[in-house]
Amino acid sequence: MDILLRDNYLQYRAIGGIFDLYFYTGPSPKDVVQQYVSSIGLPVMQQYWTFGFHQCRWGYNNISALENVVQNYKDANIPLETIWTDIDCNSRAFGADI
C-alpha cells in the first residue's frame, strides 16, 4: 500500500485488503486524544524498577567484577536500580565449558 500526501488531498493506493479508518473529530486536541484512548485503551503502567537508574555493559569476566561495579556506585552515592550484564556475561565467565 502506498499513502501519498498531495498538495490538496491524501491518496491511498492499495492492491487489496481491508481498510479500517477512524476519524477523531475533536473539537479540541485534548478531545481527540481522549477519543483515541477510548478506542485503544490506556497504556499499561511499567514496573516501578524500570524507571530507576540502569547500568549496562558487556565484557564482565566474573561475578566479582559485577560486585565491584555495584559497590563503586554505592561508594560514589550514585543511584543504581538495575545492573544489566548483557549477553556477554555467560557461563564461560563462571567457569563452565560450552
Helices and strands as residue ranges (DSSP letters): E 2-5, E 10-13, H 29-40, G 48-51, E 54-56, H 63-75, E 82-84, G 91-94
